[in-house]
Amino acid sequence: MKKNVLLLFAITTILFSCTNTDPDARAIMDQAMNAHGTTIAAKGTLSFNFRGIDYSVERDNGRFVYQRHLMIGADTILDRLDNKGFSRYSNGMELPLADSLLTRYTSSLNSVIYFAQLPYSLDGEAIQLQYIAQDTINGKAYHELQVTFKEEGGGEDHEDEFMYWINTQDHLIDYMAYSYCEEECGYRFRESENRRNINGIILQDYNNFKALNGDADLSKMDDMFEKGELLKVSDIDLKRASFKNN
């Protein structure tokens, strides 16, 4: 009798496990990265203009150089972030920077590049993925994935949280939401638009939204979007974008 009870328990456990296993979040994100051309982006140079400032991203299998060119008054400024760290040049001369400015400039340059090429880098050792649910937005099916970061290796913004809605058909990221804490804390929801394939990599612009009333649960922001409960606050547009393979 005892053996029969144990056998029944084992069978029940197996059946429960088989019917309650979520899809593999890592495999789904890998599909999205492949669909967006991140392997190609790992060896090439992307250039674009964002809000009047020229940016370039050069990568070569682990080596990277991020640059932006801007004018401050009559001075030509070049910001450069590479594997060795951050430097700022004014009219060709490197400027000494206080630690506070170094952190601020590094963060702002890295942030623009990070968002411009998502989901590039979402296979790093500090990435933590969780499958939330299969969801629908405007009648289309999506895998809803949560991304958080380990403190070690996750950078100064390791407490940020992201939610991605990955199309189950083409594996592209149509929507995303994230929390942030910089000078202030908040939540944003982004809807992709103007998607284009540039020499094998996918770039897309975004409509950028926030909740009409207070804070929001990231996993519910897609529902709020469908109900018209989000307010558009900006356009995230990458202009004059080009990509050259190395």
Beta strands, then each sheet from edge to edge (+ up, - down):
strand 1: 43-50
strand 2: 53-60
strand 3: 63-72
strand 4: 75-82
strand 5: 85-90
strand 6: 93-94
strand 7: 127-137
strand 8: 140-149
strand 9: 162-167
strand 10: 173-181
strand 11: 185-198
strand 12: 201-211
strand 13: 230-236
strand 14: 239-245
sheet 1: 6+ 5- 4+ 3- 2+ 1- 14+
sheet 2: 7+ 8- 9+ 10- 11+ 12- 13+
end
